């Protein structure tokens, strides 16, 4: 199936944090020296990469592309027209490239022919369309790489629409897909397709990029496994890179050792190398010429001038240990340099190449032939002239100065670490910042923890709830998915001392939250062990690097404080890198930094986040700022990160006050019951009326039923929980024929009898013939709704309906021949069936039956008779409120009454009866 969801849209680039983050990664495509695109009289263009169909028309019209109908021409490329009015014709090209244990189809020249580069990649029935466009009109020069990437899902790719109200794809989500066949995941395919599209376009990238996923099935690594294979995989590794280096890795695993993860990275790098080699051959056939003339670097002289002006002060400023004073001092120093080297706010678009003059030379330079008219003088025409100040053309643009100042600052920071062995806060390269933590600071929350590492601080709060609190995920797989555990990460502007607007979560916040969530997920108990939905909120209250790993540590402590039975503790650490140490007086060996700060992240070469316990890894993420790192460097970073995690876990054990490790009294109570599956409908009732009435009557928060007979009751207090349990137990109980129920309420009256509630929610029919000993014309003549009677269960039909009898419990009036009104008996004797004591041993256990009272349920104790030969005397009152009554056994008693004698002879039948 083809997704309508891939394409490119040109986006103007402004100075914005999100774009700056992209620029750190995007500069790998070009040069490590922060190349810029500047406007020129030639056709220079800005780059914009996305997966959204272009509608703005900002595509290059340098090439006129036309698809040819001949199928045999799919492997050839038409030459571009040589004249200015001619047009080039690009023929469609289709090739297959290896993609793990299978091949994917790459097509170009079929769709999106007005884009600078477009590719359609097919893996099974998953099809991703990517395109790259260059803006005709460049944006203003800036100190970040002007690249924007859009990746949006389209539910139409799977023949569905969004489940939301607007029926349209909206804001970014945790898991975005484009076209999905349920078997082949599109994310690795999208990265590879985007890398090929950039390589085929005019964008001046240095090397082709590809992405793969690596899974672990048993002891075997699988490249680009299917979604079905990933269900059994203990590793989910996503890797992107070139044929010679790794650019990014991200993944999750189940306490995988560092050595095993390193092997997986090796497998992924080999797969990426194979893809890139095949793509390079495709680029040679149909790739467009690169726009290298659009790249313009800052003048080399500017580096020398910035170092000369700010070098000494910069060296002192970088020794300030606290982040806020250091940041303010650097900002003032940067402003000073900008004011010296250029007019504030003025950006020159003129070519500044050639001989560079200093500011003082420009100010002192005067034209000897020019006559200066002083204020108040009169020229030859007799006109009064006022002087006009001359504005000197600045030597450098403000953007150039900002870029160079940032690079010079980074250079000084690296030199201090390599030469002096000390970082800005005084730590060694392997040192970890001071760690403090405390739990239970929010008394009404179910669990809370404040984790502080240096100047990075996370306030983690845990909330427990039932399934109604679970997060529903709207995915195109058309499978209803509920997340019982989710972590939400928040990064307010106040955490870095800034003023800003707080709105919807950004992609950065979503990504950081997902990383921390996946890191903690392996240590959670199963739903059977802990039937709660768990929500963790991590609010960053201070930030100076590695806030996502602080969320992991704080989240782990908060979960323990909430009483969640975790398998073990988890900690996270962020590792940094100074790749080229020889430039700063080192021996050339890359220097790994532990627990990096924000400045070391921005000025360093790597940000490698690793989370896990003492022996294994649960989550990891790495992005770099150089052209790639090698496998030996990554191995060293993984081993050093393991030592750091052990130190952090040891510090977390010192938490004061420690985690409560028990459920909060404010947390909801969840009780799990098991009933017969066929009884579930009795709890739900028609249209859910019964379960709603139980919730309203008892005050519980929710009652959840499952088809297998599992019932979960969520309540705020024990009283309401027990009350709902009793109602559900009586609803689903299996009554036995012969059981007697006392003090039962008449719920309704029908012409053929009355309906009596023997237990909350359980009613049975007492036929009009079973209400009294005598004949009764209408039940209303004797009974009314609300009356309470004693009844005996006489029948349960196939549908589970109950038939009751009041008559069976009524005492038979004793007749006397001397009384004129006594009942005449036909024959010598009469047989009257009543209940009598059932013969039993003294060791026969007592039987207890739940019987309703006026205000709820009461237990009626039923004792079986001890004497076989004695008849049980029946109680004459049918409305007795006694809690403990004797249950009459189910043996029949025959009482024979003779006319000639007033004595009664009693015998017990040998057969059971009703």
C-alpha positions in Angstrom: 0.0 0.0 0.0 1.2 3.5 -0.7 1.2 6.1 2.0 0.1 9.6 1.1 2.4 10.8 3.8 5.8 11.4 2.6 7.3 14.5 0.9 9.0 17.7 1.5 8.0 21.1 2.6 10.3 24.1 2.7 10.4 25.7 6.1 12.0 29.1 6.9 14.7 28.7 9.5 14.8 31.1 12.4 16.8 31.1 15.6 14.9 28.6 17.7 16.1 25.9 20.2 14.5 23.1 18.3 16.2 24.0 15.1 19.5 24.5 16.9 19.2 20.9 18.2 18.7 19.7 14.6 21.7 21.7 13.5 24.0 19.9 15.9 23.2 16.6 14.1 22.8 18.0 10.7 26.2 19.5 10.4 27.5 15.9 10.0 26.3 16.0 6.5 28.6 18.8 5.6 31.6 20.0 7.5 32.7 20.1 11.1 33.5 23.8 10.7 29.8 24.9 10.8 29.3 25.7 7.1 26.7 28.3 6.2 24.5 29.0 3.2 24.7 32.6 2.2 22.8 34.5 -0.4 24.7 35.2 -3.6 24.1 36.3 -7.1 24.3 32.7 -8.1 21.6 30.1 -7.4 22.2 29.3 -3.8 19.4 27.6 -2.0 18.5 26.4 1.5 17.9 22.8 2.3 14.7 21.4 3.8 14.1 17.7 4.3 10.8 16.2 5.4 8.3 13.5 4.8 5.3 15.7 4.1 4.0 16.3 0.5 5.1 19.7 -0.7 2.3 22.2 -1.2 4.2 25.5 -1.0 5.9 25.2 -4.3 9.4 26.0 -2.9 11.1 23.4 -5.1 13.9 24.0 -7.4 13.0 24.5 -11.0 16.6 24.1 -12.2 15.7 20.6 -13.6 12.7 19.6 -15.6 12.2 16.0 -14.9 10.1 13.7 -17.0 9.3 10.0 -16.6 9.7 7.9 -19.7 7.3 5.2 -20.7 9.9 2.7 -21.9 10.5 0.0 -19.2 13.9 -0.7 -20.5 15.1 2.7 -19.7 14.8 2.3 -15.9 18.6 1.9 -15.5 19.7 4.9 -17.6 19.9 8.6 -16.9 19.2 11.3 -19.4 21.7 14.0 -19.8 20.8 17.5 -18.7 20.2 20.1 -21.4 23.2 22.3 -22.1 21.5 25.6 -23.1 19.9 28.0 -20.8 16.5 27.3 -22.2 16.9 23.6 -22.4 15.7 21.1 -19.8 17.2 17.9 -18.3 15.2 14.6 -18.4 15.7 12.2 -15.6 14.5 8.7 -16.3 12.9 6.5 -13.6 15.4 4.2 -11.9 14.6 1.2 -9.8 17.2 -0.8 -7.9 17.2 -3.4 -5.1 19.5 -3.0 -2.1 20.2 -5.4 0.8 18.3 -4.7 3.9 19.2 -7.4 6.4 18.2 -10.8 5.3 16.0 -9.4 2.5 16.1 -6.7 -0.2 14.2 -3.5 -0.4 13.2 -1.7 -3.6 14.4 1.8 -4.1 12.7 3.9 -6.9 13.5 7.4 -8.0 12.2 9.5 -10.8 8.6 8.1 -10.5 7.1 10.5 -7.9 8.0 13.9 -6.8 9.9 14.9 -9.9 10.0 18.6 -9.1 11.8 18.0 -5.8 15.6 18.2 -5.7 15.6 14.5 -4.7 12.9 12.0 -4.1 12.9 8.3 -3.3 10.2 5.7 -2.8 11.4 2.7 -0.6 9.4 -0.5 -0.5 9.8 -3.2 2.1 7.1 -5.9 1.8 3.9 -3.8 1.6 5.4 -1.0 3.7 6.1 2.0 1.4 7.8 5.2 2.4 8.1 8.2 0.2 10.8 10.8 1.0 11.8 13.9 -0.8 14.3 16.7 -0.4 13.8 20.3 -1.5 16.0 23.4 -1.6 14.4 26.8 -1.1 14.9 29.2 -4.0 15.1 32.1 -1.7 17.6 31.7 1.2 16.7 32.7 4.7 18.7 35.2 6.6 22.2 33.9 7.6 22.1 32.3 11.0 24.4 30.4 13.4 22.7 27.1 12.9 22.3 24.7 10.0 19.1 25.5 8.2 17.7 22.0 8.0 14.1 21.0 9.0 12.8 17.4 9.0 9.1 16.5 9.1 8.0 12.9 9.8 4.3 12.4 10.1 2.0 9.4 10.2 -0.9 8.9 7.8 -3.6 6.4 9.0 -4.7 6.1 5.4 -1.6 4.1 4.7 -3.3 1.2 6.6 -6.8 2.0 5.4 -7.8 3.7 8.6 -8.6 7.2 9.9 -7.5 8.7 13.1 -9.6 7.9 16.1 -9.7 11.6 17.3 -12.5 14.1 16.8 -10.8 15.9 13.9 -10.1 12.7 12.0 -6.7 14.1 11.0 -3.1 13.5 12.0 -2.1 16.1 14.5 0.8 16.8 16.8 3.9 14.6 17.2 3.3 11.4 19.0 5.5 8.9 20.8 5.5 6.4 18.0 5.0 7.8 14.5 4.6 5.7 11.4 3.9 6.4 7.7 2.9 3.3 5.9 2.5 0.1 7.8 1.6 -3.4 6.7 1.8 -4.8 10.2 5.0 -6.8 9.5 7.8 -4.5 8.3 8.5 -1.5 10.5 8.9 1.8 8.6 11.3 3.7 10.8 14.6 2.2 9.6 13.2 2.2 6.1 12.4 6.0 6.4 15.9 6.9 7.6 17.5 4.9 4.8 15.2 6.4 2.2 15.9 9.9 3.5 19.6 9.3 3.4 19.3 8.2 -0.2 17.2 11.1 -1.2 19.7 13.6 0.2 22.5 11.7 -1.6 20.7 12.0 -4.9 19.8 15.7 -4.4 21.9 18.9 -4.8 22.5 19.1 -1.0 26.2 19.1 -0.5 26.4 16.2 1.9 29.7 14.4 2.5 28.6 10.8 2.8 25.5 8.6 2.4 23.6 7.8 5.6 21.5 4.6 6.3 19.6 3.2 9.3 19.0 -0.3 10.5 17.3 -2.1 13.4 19.0 -5.0 15.2 17.2 -7.5 17.3 18.4 -10.5 19.4 16.5 -13.8 19.1 18.1 -16.2 21.5 21.8 -15.8 20.8 21.3 -14.7 17.2 21.4 -11.1 16.0 18.8 -10.3 13.3 19.1 -7.2 11.1 15.8 -5.4 10.4 13.6 -8.0 12.1 9.9 -8.1 11.4 7.4 -6.9 14.1 6.5 -10.5 14.8 10.2 -11.4 15.4 10.6 -8.3 17.6 7.9 -9.7 20.0 10.5 -12.3 21.1 13.6 -10.1 20.9 15.4 -9.1 24.0 17.1 -6.2 22.2 15.7 -3.3 20.2 18.7 -1.4 18.7 18.3 1.3 16.1 21.5 2.5 14.4 22.3 5.1 11.8 25.7 5.9 10.3 27.9 5.9 7.2 30.1 3.3 5.7 32.9 4.1 8.1 31.4 5.6 11.3 28.4 5.6 13.6 26.3 8.7 13.8 23.5 7.7 16.2 22.2 4.7 18.2 19.2 4.3 20.3 17.6 1.3 21.8 16.2 -0.7 24.7 17.0 -4.1 26.1 16.5 -6.4 29.0 19.6 -6.0 31.2 21.9 -6.8 28.3 25.6 -6.9 29.1 27.9 -4.2 27.6 29.8 -6.8 25.6 26.7 -8.2 24.0 25.5 -4.7 23.1 28.8 -4.0 21.5 28.4 -7.1 19.3 25.0 -5.8 18.2 26.5 -2.5 17.3 29.1 -4.2 15.2 26.4 -6.2 13.4 24.4 -3.1 12.7 27.5 -1.1 11.4 28.3 -3.9 9.0 24.7 -3.8 7.6 24.9 0.0 7.3 28.2 -0.3 5.4 26.6 -2.7 2.9 23.7 -0.4 2.2 25.9 2.7 1.8 28.2 0.9 -0.6 25.2 0.0 -2.8 23.7 3.5 -2.6 27.0 5.1 -3.7 26.7 3.2 -7.0 23.2 4.5 -7.5 24.3 8.1 -6.8 27.0 7.8 -9.5 24.3 6.9 -12.0 21.6 9.4 -11.3 22.8 11.8 -8.6 22.7 15.5 -9.2 25.7 17.8 -9.0 26.3 19.1 -5.5 25.9 22.8 -4.8 29.3 23.3 -3.2 29.4 26.9 -4.3 26.6 27.7 -1.8 28.8 26.8 1.2 30.6 29.8 2.7 32.7 29.6 5.8 33.7 32.4 8.2 37.0 34.1 7.2 40.0 32.4 8.8 41.2 35.8 10.2 38.1 36.1 12.3 39.2 33.1 14.5 42.5 34.9 15.3 40.8 38.1 16.1 38.2 36.5 18.4 40.9 34.7 20.3 43.0 37.8 20.6 40.1 39.9 21.9 38.4 37.3 24.2 41.1 34.7 24.9 42.3 35.9 28.3 38.8 36.6 29.6 37.4 33.5 28.2 40.0 31.4 30.0 38.9 33.0 33.3 35.2 32.7 32.6 35.4 29.0 31.8 36.8 28.4 35.3 33.5 29.6 37.0 32.0 26.5 38.5 28.3 27.5 38.7 26.3 27.4 35.5 24.3 30.6 35.8 27.2 33.0 36.6 29.3 31.3 33.9 26.6 31.6 31.3 26.0 35.3 32.0 29.7 36.0 31.9 30.1 34.3 28.5 27.1 36.1 27.2 28.5 39.5 28.2 31.9 38.5 26.7 30.2 37.5 23.4 28.3 40.8 23.2 31.6 42.6 23.8 33.3 40.8 20.9 30.3 41.4 18.6 30.3 45.1 19.4 34.0 45.3 18.6 34.0 43.3 15.4 30.7 44.4 13.9 27.9 46.9 14.4 25.3 45.4 16.7 22.4 44.0 14.7 23.8 44.9 11.3 24.3 42.0 8.9 26.3 42.6 5.8 25.4 40.8 2.6 28.3 42.1 0.7 31.3 40.0 -0.2 33.9 40.6 2.5 36.7 38.5 0.9 40.0 40.1 0.2 42.3 42.1 2.5 40.8 42.4 5.9 41.3 45.7 7.8 40.9 46.2 11.5 38.1 48.3 12.9 40.5 51.1 14.0 42.0 51.3 10.5 38.6 51.8 9.1 37.7 54.5 11.6 41.0 56.4 11.1 40.9 56.1 7.3 39.8 59.4 5.7 39.6 60.5 2.1 42.2 63.2 1.6 40.3 64.8 -1.3 37.0 64.9 0.6 36.1 68.3 2.2 34.4 68.1 5.5 31.8 70.7 6.2 31.5 71.8 9.8 28.2 72.4 11.4 27.1 76.1 10.8 29.3 76.6 7.7 27.8 77.7 4.4 28.8 76.2 1.2 29.3 78.1 -2.1 25.6 77.8 -2.8 24.8 79.6 0.4 23.0 76.6 1.8 23.2 75.7 5.5 24.6 72.2 5.8 24.6 69.9 8.9 27.2 67.2 9.2 26.1 63.6 8.5 28.0 60.9 10.4 29.6 58.2 8.2 28.7 54.7 9.0 31.6 52.4 8.4 31.0 49.1 6.7 31.5 46.4 9.4 34.4 44.1 8.9 32.5 40.9 9.8 28.8 39.9 10.0 27.2 39.3 13.3 26.4 35.7 12.4 30.1 35.0 11.5 31.2 36.4 14.9 28.7 34.3 16.8 29.7 31.1 15.0 33.4 31.8 15.5 33.0 32.8 19.2 31.2 29.6 19.9 33.9 27.5 18.2 36.6 29.4 20.1 34.8 28.9 23.4 34.5 25.2 22.7 38.2 25.1 21.8 39.2 26.7 25.1 37.0 24.3 27.1 38.5 21.3 25.4 42.0 22.6 26.0 41.3 23.1 29.7 40.1 19.5 30.0 42.9 17.9 28.0 45.8 20.0 29.2 44.8 20.7 32.8 42.8 17.5 33.4 40.1 19.6 35.0 36.6 20.5 33.8 34.7 23.7 34.4 33.4 22.5 37.8 36.8 21.2 38.9 36.1 17.5 38.3 38.4 15.0 36.6 37.2 13.4 33.3 35.9 10.4 35.2 34.4 12.3 38.1 30.6 12.4 38.9 28.9 15.4 40.4 27.5 15.5 43.9 24.3 13.4 44.3 21.6 14.0 46.8 18.0 12.5 46.9 15.0 12.5 49.2 11.6 10.8 49.0 8.2 11.5 50.4 8.4 15.3 50.0 4.8 15.5 48.6 2.6 13.9 51.3 -0.6 13.7 49.3 1.1 12.1 46.2 1.2 8.3 46.0 5.0 8.5 45.6 7.5 11.3 45.1 11.3 11.8 45.0 13.6 14.7 44.4 16.9 13.7 42.7 19.7 16.2 42.4 23.0 15.6 40.6 25.1 18.8 40.6 22.9 21.5 39.0 20.5 19.0 37.4 17.4 18.2 39.4 14.3 16.2 38.7 11.1 16.1 40.8 9.4 12.7 40.1 5.9 12.0 41.1 4.1 8.6 40.9 0.3 8.3 40.6 -1.4 4.9 40.8 -4.8 4.1 39.3 -6.9 1.4 37.6 -7.2 0.6 34.0 -9.3 3.7 33.3 -6.1 5.7 33.9 -4.2 3.7 31.3 -3.0 5.6 28.2 -4.7 4.6 25.0 -2.5 4.5 22.0 -4.1 5.2 18.6 -1.9 3.3 16.2 -2.4 2.3 12.6 -1.9 -1.4 13.4 -5.7 -1.3 14.2 -5.0 -2.9 17.5 -6.4 -1.4 20.7 -3.4 -0.7 22.9 -3.3 0.5 26.5 -0.2 1.4 28.3 -0.3 0.6 32.0 3.0 2.4 32.6 4.0 5.7 31.1 6.5 8.5 32.0 5.9 12.1 31.1 8.8 14.4 31.0 8.5 18.2 31.4 11.2 20.8 30.8 9.8 24.2 31.8 11.8 27.4 30.9 12.3 28.1 34.6 14.6 25.2 35.0 17.4 27.1 33.1 16.4 30.5 34.5 14.6 31.7 31.4 11.3 33.2 30.6 9.2 31.3 28.1 5.8 30.0 27.2 4.7 26.5 28.2 2.6 24.7 25.6 2.2 21.3 24.2 5.2 18.9 24.8 8.0 19.3 22.2 9.6 16.5 20.3 12.6 16.8 22.7 10.3 16.3 25.8 8.6 13.4 24.1 11.9 11.7 23.2 13.4 12.2 26.7 10.3 10.9 28.3 10.2 7.8 26.1 13.9 7.1 26.9 13.3 7.3 30.6 10.1 5.2 30.4 11.8 2.4 28.4 14.7 2.4 30.9 12.4 1.8 33.9 9.9 -0.6 32.2 12.0 -3.8 32.6 12.0 -3.5 36.4 8.2 -3.2 36.8 6.1 -6.1 38.2 3.6 -7.8 36.0 -0.1 -6.8 36.0 -0.9 -10.0 37.9 1.6 -9.1 40.6 0.6 -5.4 40.8 -2.7 -4.6 39.1 -2.2 -0.8 39.0 -1.7 1.6 36.2 1.4 3.6 36.9 2.1 7.2 35.8 5.4 8.9 36.5 5.8 12.7 36.0 9.3 14.0 35.8 9.5 17.8 36.1 12.9 19.2 35.6 13.4 21.9 38.2 17.1 22.5 37.4 19.0 21.6 34.3 22.7 21.5 33.5 23.0 18.4 31.4 21.6 14.9 31.4 18.1 15.7 32.7 16.7 12.5 31.1 19.0 10.4 33.1 18.0 12.3 36.2 14.4 11.4 35.4 15.5 7.7 35.4 17.0 8.0 38.8 14.2 10.1 40.3 11.6 7.9 38.7 13.1 4.8 40.2 13.1 6.3 43.7 9.5 7.6 43.3 8.3 4.2 42.3 9.8 2.7 45.4 8.3 5.4 47.5 4.9 4.5 46.0 5.2 0.9 47.1 5.7 -0.5 43.6 7.6 -3.8 44.0 10.5 -3.3 41.6 12.8 -6.0 40.6 15.9 -3.9 41.2 17.0 -0.3 41.1 17.9 1.6 37.9 20.3 4.5 37.3 21.3 6.5 34.2 24.4 8.4 33.2 25.5 10.6 30.3 28.9 10.2 28.8 30.8 12.8 26.7 33.8 12.8 24.4 36.8 14.9 23.3 37.8 13.2 20.1 40.9 15.0 18.9 43.1 15.5 21.9 46.3 15.9 19.9 45.2 19.4 18.9 45.2 20.5 22.5 48.4 18.9 23.6 47.2 15.4 24.2 48.5 12.1 22.8 45.7 11.8 20.3 43.7 9.3 22.4 40.0 10.1 22.6 39.0 11.3 26.1 35.8 10.0 27.6 34.0 12.2 30.0 31.6 11.0 32.7 28.4 12.8 33.8 28.7 15.7 31.3 27.2 19.1 31.9 25.3 21.2 29.4 28.4 23.1 28.2 30.3 19.8 27.7 27.4 18.5 25.8 27.3 21.5 23.5 31.0 21.9 23.1 31.9 18.2 23.1 31.8 15.6 20.4 29.3 13.1 21.9 26.3 12.7 24.2 25.9 9.0 25.1 23.1 8.2 27.6 23.2 4.8 29.2 20.7 3.4 31.8 20.6 0.1 33.7 21.6 -1.6 36.9 25.1 -2.8 38.1 25.3 -5.6 35.5 23.1 -4.8 32.5 21.7 -2.1 30.3 18.0 -1.3 29.8 18.1 1.8 27.6 20.7 3.8 25.7 20.9 6.7 23.3 23.8 8.4 21.5 24.2 11.3 19.2 27.4 12.9 18.1 28.7 16.2 16.8 31.5 15.0 14.6 31.7 12.9 11.5 31.3 9.7 13.4 32.9 7.5 16.1 34.5 4.1 15.8 33.6 0.9 17.6 36.6 0.9 20.0 35.5 4.4 21.3 32.0 3.2 21.9 33.2 0.1 23.7 35.3 2.2 26.1 32.4 4.5 26.7 30.1 1.6 27.6 32.5 0.2 30.1 33.1 3.5 31.7 29.4 4.1 31.9 28.9 0.8 33.8 31.3 2.0 36.5 29.5 5.3 36.7 26.1 3.6 37.1 27.4 1.6 40.0 28.5 4.8 41.7 25.1 6.4 41.2 23.2 3.4 42.5 25.4 3.5 45.6 24.5 7.1 46.2 20.8 6.4 45.6 20.9 4.0 48.5 21.8 6.9 50.8 18.5 8.6 50.0 17.2 10.5 53.1 14.4 10.1 53.9 14.4 6.7 52.2 11.6 5.4 50.0 8.5 4.2 51.9 8.2 1.0 49.9 4.5 0.6 50.8 1.3 1.8 49.3 0.3 5.3 50.4 -2.9 5.7 52.4 -4.1 8.0 49.6 -3.5 5.4 46.9 -6.6 3.6 45.6 -7.3 0.0 46.7 -7.6 -2.6 44.0 -9.1 -6.0 44.8 -9.1 -8.9 42.3 -11.9 -11.5 42.3 -12.4 -14.6 40.3 -15.9 -15.5 39.3 -17.3 -18.0 36.9 -17.0 -16.6 33.3 -20.7 -17.2 32.6 -21.5 -15.0 35.6 -19.8 -11.9 34.3 -22.9 -10.7 32.5 -24.8 -10.7 35.8 -22.4 -8.2 37.2 -22.6 -6.0 34.1 -26.3 -6.1 33.7 -28.4 -4.9 30.8 -26.5 -2.0 29.2 -24.2 -1.8 32.2 -27.0 -0.8 34.5 -26.1 -3.3 37.2 -22.4 -2.5 37.5 -23.3 1.2 37.5 -25.8 0.7 40.3 -23.2 -1.2 42.3 -20.7 1.7 41.9 -23.3 4.2 43.0 -24.5 2.2 45.9 -21.1 1.3 47.4 -19.1 4.4 46.4 -16.3 2.5 44.7 -14.4 4.2 41.9 -14.6 1.5 39.2 -15.4 -2.1 38.6 -13.6 -3.8 35.7 -14.7 -7.2 34.4 -12.9 -9.5 31.9 -14.3 -12.3 29.8 -12.2 -14.9 31.8 -14.0 -14.1 35.0 -11.5 -11.7 36.5 -13.2 -8.8 38.3 -11.1 -5.8 39.5 -12.6 -3.4 42.1 -11.0 0.0 42.7 -12.0 1.8 45.8 -10.8 4.7 48.0 -11.5 3.0 51.3 -11.9 -0.5 52.7 -15.5 -0.2 53.7 -16.8 0.5 50.1 -14.5 -2.2 48.8 -15.9 -4.9 51.1 -19.5 -3.8 50.4 -19.0 -4.2 46.7 -17.3 -7.5 47.2 -20.3 -8.8 49.1 -22.7 -7.7 46.4 -20.7 -9.2 43.6 -20.1 -12.4 45.6 -23.9 -12.8 46.0 -24.6 -11.9 42.4 -22.3 -14.6 41.2 -22.9 -17.3 43.8 -24.2 -20.7 42.8 -27.3 -21.3 45.0 -28.1 -24.9 46.2 -31.6 -26.3 46.1 -32.9 -26.5 49.7 -31.1 -23.4 51.0 -33.3 -21.2 53.1 -33.1 -17.4 52.9 -34.5 -15.3 55.8 -35.8 -11.8 55.8 -35.9 -11.4 52.0 -37.5 -8.4 50.5 -40.4 -8.5 47.9 -39.2 -6.4 45.0 -42.2 -6.6 42.7 -45.6 -8.3 42.4 -46.9 -10.0 39.3 -50.3 -11.7 38.6 -48.6 -15.1 38.8 -46.5 -14.5 41.9 -43.9 -12.2 43.5 -40.2 -11.6 42.9 -38.1 -11.8 46.0 -34.5 -10.7 46.4 -32.6 -13.4 48.2 -29.3 -11.5 47.9 -28.4 -8.1 46.5 -29.0 -8.4 42.8 -30.3 -12.0 42.9 -34.1 -12.4 42.6 -36.2 -15.4 42.3 -39.9 -16.1 41.6 -42.2 -17.3 44.3 -45.3 -18.6 42.5 -48.7 -17.5 43.9 -49.4 -21.2 44.8 -46.2 -21.2 46.9 -47.0 -18.1 49.0 -49.5 -19.5 51.4 -51.0 -22.9 52.5 -54.4 -21.8 51.4 -55.6 -20.9 48.0 -54.8 -17.2 47.1 -56.6 -15.3 44.3 -54.2 -12.3 44.2 -50.9 -11.8 45.8 -51.7 -8.2 46.4 -54.4 -9.2 48.8 -51.8 -10.4 51.3 -48.4 -9.0 50.3 -47.0 -5.7 49.1 -43.7 -4.5 47.8 -41.2 -4.1 50.6 -42.5 -6.9 52.8 -40.0 -9.3 54.0 -40.5 -13.1 54.1 -38.6 -16.3 54.5 -38.3 -18.5 51.4 -36.7 -21.8 50.4 -35.0 -22.4 47.1 -36.8 -25.3 45.3 -35.6 -25.1 41.7 -32.9 -23.7 39.4 -33.7 -24.0 35.7 -31.3 -24.1 32.8 -31.2 -20.3 32.5 -30.2 -19.9 36.1 -33.6 -18.6 37.1 -34.6 -19.3 40.7 -37.9 -20.7 41.9 -38.7 -20.0 45.5 -41.3 -21.3 48.0 -42.7 -19.6 51.1 -45.2 -22.3 51.7 -42.5 -24.9 52.3 -41.4 -23.1 55.4 -44.9 -22.5 56.9 -45.9 -24.7 59.8 -48.7 -27.1 59.2 -51.5 -26.3 61.7 -52.0 -29.3 64.0 -55.6 -30.7 63.9 -57.6 -32.0 66.8 -60.6 -34.3 66.3 -62.3 -32.8 69.4 -62.3 -29.4 67.8 -65.2 -28.8 65.5 -63.3 -26.5 63.2 -60.4 -28.9 62.7 -59.6 -30.1 59.3 -61.2 -33.3 58.3 -58.9 -36.0 57.0 -59.8 -38.5 54.4 -59.3 -42.0 55.5 -57.6 -43.3 58.6 -54.5 -41.1 58.3 -53.1 -38.1 56.4 -49.6 -37.4 55.2 -48.2 -33.9 55.6 -44.7 -33.0 54.3 -42.7 -30.7 56.4 -39.0 -30.0 57.1 -37.4 -32.0 59.8 -33.9 -32.4 61.1 -31.6 -34.4 58.9 -29.8 -37.2 60.6 -26.1 -36.6 60.9 -23.1 -37.4 63.0 -22.0 -35.1 65.7 -18.9 -34.4 63.6 -21.0 -33.0 60.7 -19.7 -29.5 60.0 -22.0 -26.5 60.4 -23.2 -24.8 57.2 -23.3 -21.0 56.8 -25.4 -19.2 54.2 -25.3 -15.5 53.4 -28.8 -14.0 54.1 -29.8 -10.4 53.5 -30.9 -8.1 56.3 -32.7 -4.8 56.0 -29.3 -2.9 55.8 -27.2 -5.3 53.9 -26.0 -8.9 54.4 -26.0 -11.0 57.5 -24.7 -14.5 58.1 -27.2 -17.1 59.0 -25.9 -20.0 60.9 -27.5 -23.3 60.0 -26.9 -26.2 62.3 -27.8 -29.7 61.3 -29.8 -31.8 63.8 -27.9 -34.3 65.9 -30.7 -36.6 66.7 -32.0 -38.9 63.9 -35.3 -39.8 65.5 -36.4 -36.4 66.8 -38.4 -34.0 64.6 -37.4 -30.4 64.5 -39.8 -27.9 65.8 -40.5 -25.2 63.3 -40.6 -21.5 64.1 -44.1 -20.0 63.8 -43.1 -16.5 62.9 -42.2 -16.0 59.2 -40.8 -12.5 59.7 -38.2 -13.3 62.4 -35.2 -10.9 62.4 -33.0 -13.3 64.2 -29.5 -13.5 62.8 -29.0 -17.2 63.8 -31.7 -19.7 62.9 -31.8 -23.4 62.5 -31.9 -24.6 58.9 -34.3 -27.5 58.4 -32.7 -30.4 56.7 -34.1 -31.8 53.5 -35.4 -35.2 54.8 -39.2 -35.7 54.7 -41.1 -36.3 57.9 -44.4 -38.1 57.9 -46.8 -37.4 60.7 -49.6 -39.9 61.0 -52.7 -38.9 63.0 -55.2 -41.5 64.0 -58.9 -40.7 64.7 -59.1 -43.1 67.6 -56.1 -41.8 69.5 -54.8 -38.3 70.2 -51.2 -39.6 70.2 -49.1 -38.9 67.2 -46.7 -41.5 65.8 -43.7 -40.0 64.2 -41.4 -41.7 61.6 -38.6 -40.6 59.3 -38.5 -41.6 55.7 -35.5 -43.3 54.3 -35.4 -41.2 51.1 -34.4 -37.5 50.6 -37.1 -35.3 49.2 -37.9 -31.6 48.8 
